[in-house]
Amino acid sequence: MKTNIEARAETFARYIIENRATVRDAAKAFGISKSTVHKDISTRLQTFNRSLYREVCEVLAKNKAERHIRGGEATRRKYKTKNVGD
């Protein structure tokens, strides 16, 4: 029988895998802190569901590799909306 924490960790992992979401996206979707999502996925999930853990790690590694691009895009959008010379 799965405990509440195990079920919660699997739910987070499945959400991240299905939606190619970030930890922040998952936290926002479930209305909890990103620290809780990260702890459940990175530590707890590894102990009881290794295959799901490996899948979610692939998505998180891809997100980590792309985050500098997303940050650059956000900065570009921010300054694109401002008028030049203000």
Stockholm file with secondary structure:
# STOCKHOLM 1.0

chainA/1-86         MKTNIEARAETFARYIIENRATVRDAAKAFGISKSTVHKDISTRLQTFNRSLYREVCEVLAKNKAERHIRGGEATRRKYKTKNVGD
#=GR chainA/1-86 SS CCCHHHHHHHHHHHHHHHHTCCHHHHHHHHTSCHHHHHHIIIIIHHHHCHHHHHHHHHHHHHHHHHHHHHHHHHHHHHHHHSCTTC
#=GC SS_cons        CCCHHHHHHHHHHHHHHHHTCCHHHHHHHHTSCHHHHHHIIIIIHHHHCHHHHHHHHHHHHHHHHHHHHHHHHHHHHHHHHSCTTC
//
